[in-house]
């Protein structure tokens, strides 16, 4: 039976740690080990981690004497893992029931696959499973093209299960990439194998005030710039190995302009005017000489329609007349 290591990098997330670990302990798999890598937390994280280890022999605690930064913590997790498969689960995130079993079974039967991911939700959201669990296999090069064509990361860190040998082969997280190290890692992994994607829920991402998305939800321009930097590092590494990345560079440049265009409209509809202004300036710069809306982006990223609809609903609710109807109609029908 294949083995799985779950590595949990932690810094000052003591309030979330027990729930995170419990979601791993509840997984229906054997040959499971858990390591908590504490990055010199200043809260009660280490006490909680050691208590968890005392309660469950499958848990190991690695405590850093000094804070090694995000990348140092992630890379210590990679070095510790020796099982067939591994995952880095942030201490503020959760694994839904069956996540490890689903990924293990897929990787067992698809030896060329190096990585799996599925659907993810924010804590508090309701996930509705549509039909039976389905898996699809995406070739590594098609996966890379898809990311370049959309300038977006479809893979949430929570619930990404990797073939450990592939992770060791592509190496550590790059400390030069400060904001989006995950997407650069997915790109590197895609160069050495295929990707498995499932319709099942594989990760639960906790939404709170100090995670990165708390800022970028309303100021996406900064995230897009950092995303471009992560891609540039990937392109440079691939070119150093003799690969031609010129086509993909052009695809990414176009996609970033298209995404910024539609995101500017969405930000404006939500009332996030500062973010809309930044994105509009970015779209103008990247799409210089292109006067027509980039409708083709909707075909490349169908979720754009759903995002636009959500932003339109927010905009309508902010209109006085619509607010009056929302408040009045339910009362009139009582």
C-alpha positions, -999 to 999 in steps of 0.1 A, spaced: 0 0 0 14 34 -10 25 58 18 17 95 22 34 122 41 15 153 51 38 182 60 22 212 78 43 244 78 32 266 106 39 301 118 17 316 145 -14 296 135 -18 279 168 -55 288 168 -60 268 136 -35 240 141 -55 214 159 -84 216 134 -60 213 105 -43 183 120 -77 167 128 -87 170 92 -56 149 83 -61 124 111 -96 117 98 -84 107 64 -93 71 54 -58 60 45 -31 38 60 7 44 59 2 81 69 27 103 86 23 139 96 50 165 103 44 199 118 73 223 109 71 252 133 89 283 120 98 298 154 62 308 162 57 334 189 22 322 199 13 288 215 18 269 183 47 248 195 29 237 227 -1 226 206 20 208 181 38 189 208 5 180 225 -8 167 192 24 146 188 20 132 223 -16 121 214 -7 105 180 24 85 172 21 94 135 29 130 142 64 145 143 73 180 153 102 199 137 108 232 156 131 259 140 152 279 165 151 309 141 125 319 116 137 307 82 110 325 63 82 310 42 104 293 17 127 279 43 97 263 61 83 249 28 117 235 18 122 219 53 89 201 47 101 188 13 133 176 28 115 157 56 91 138 32 101 103 21 68 86 14 55 77 -20 33 108 -21 33 141 -2 14 173 4 22 206 20 -9 216 39 -9 252 53 -17 252 90 -48 274 84 -63 251 58 -81 218 59 -84 185 40 -120 173 33 -129 137 39 -114 113 13 -90 137 -2 -58 116 4 -75 84 -6 -87 98 -39 -53 112 -48 -35 81 -38 -57 58 -58 -52 80 -89 -15 83 -86 -12 45 -80 -29 39 -114 -12 67 -133 25 63 -129 33 93 -153 13 117 -132 33 139 -108 6 160 -92 -31 160 -84 -56 187 -75 -94 191 -74 -121 216 -64 -115 239 -34 -137 262 -13 -132 289 12 -143 281 48 -179 289 52 -188 282 16 -211 254 7 -197 229 -19 -223 210 -40 -209 179 -57 -222 177 -92 -226 141 -103 -200 113 -96 -163 119 -89 -145 123 -122 -108 124 -130 -91 139 -161 -54 137 -170 -38 168 -184 -4 165 -201 22 187 -185 27 208 -216 -11 214 -220 -12 224 -183 15 249 -188 -2 263 -219 -34 266 -200 -18 287 -172 -1 309 -198 -34 315 -217 -53 326 -186 -26 342 -164 -44 326 -135 -37 299 -110 -65 273 -110 -48 252 -83 -53 261 -46 -24 248 -24 -48 230 -1 -53 195 -14 -25 193 -39 -10 158 -36 24 152 -52 45 123 -62 74 127 -38 101 116 -63 89 143 -87 90 170 -60 125 160 -51 135 161 -88 123 196 -94 138 208 -61 130 235 -35 108 265 -36 127 295 -51 133 322 -24 135 349 -51 97 344 -57 81 362 -28 44 362 -36 34 334 -59 59 305 -54 32 279 -57 24 286 -94 60 285 -103 63 251 -86 33 238 -105 49 249 -138 82 231 -129 63 199 -120 44 200 -152 77 198 -171 83 163 -157 49 147 -159 12 149 -163 -14 164 -139 -45 147 -125 -76 168 -119 -107 156 -101 -142 171 -98 -142 161 -61 -136 186 -33 -99 183 -23 -91 214 -3 -107 238 21 -89 272 23 -94 293 54 -103 329 47 -91 354 73 -75 388 76 -39 379 75 -37 355 45 -25 368 12 -58 368 -6 -73 392 20 -55 420 2 -54 408 -34 -92 402 -36 -96 439 -40 -62 450 -54 -56 424 -81 -31 445 -100 -4 438 -75 -11 401 -76 -10 401 -114 24 418 -114 38 392 -89 23 364 -110 42 378 -141 74 377 -120 68 341 -111 63 331 -147 94 350 -157 115 329 -133 100 298 -147 107 308 -183 143 317 -175 149 283 -158 133 264 -188 153 284 -213 185 277 -194 177 240 -200 174 247 -238 136 251 -241 121 278 -263 96 298 -242 90 327 -266 55 314 -276 44 310 -240 58 344 -230 37 360 -257 6 340 -246 11 352 -210 16 388 -220 -17 387 -239 -36 369 -212 -24 393 -185 -38 423 -205 -71 404 -211 -75 394 -174 -67 429 -162 -93 444 -186 -122 422 -173 -110 424 -137 -110 462 -139 -147 461 -148 -155 436 -120 -136 458 -94 -155 488 -106 -189 471 -103 -180 459 -68 -172 495 -58 -134 488 -55 -125 519 -74 -88 521 -65 -83 485 -77 -102 492 -108 -80 522 -117 -48 501 -112 -62 473 -134 -74 497 -161 -39 512 -163 -24 477 -166 -48 466 -193 -41 498 -213 -3 492 -211 -5 455 -220 -32 459 -247 -18 489 -264 -34 494 -298 -63 470 -292 -95 490 -289 -121 461 -287 -129 441 -256 -110 408 -254 -141 385 -256 -118 356 -264 -106 355 -228 -141 343 -217 -136 312 -239 -102 305 -224 -115 310 -188 -152 303 -187 -154 312 -149 -151 348 -161 -188 348 -168 -197 337 -132 -173 362 -117 -188 390 -138 -223 379 -129 -214 380 -92 -199 415 -95 -230 427 -114 -252 414 -86 -231 434 -61 -234 465 -82 -272 462 -85 -277 457 -48 -258 490 -42 -284 509 -63 -310 526 -41 -340 514 -62 -328 478 -61 -322 480 -24 -357 493 -19 -372 463 -39 -351 438 -19 -363 453 14 -398 459 3 -409 429 -16 -405 403 12 -424 424 36 -453 429 11 -457 391 7 -459 383 44 
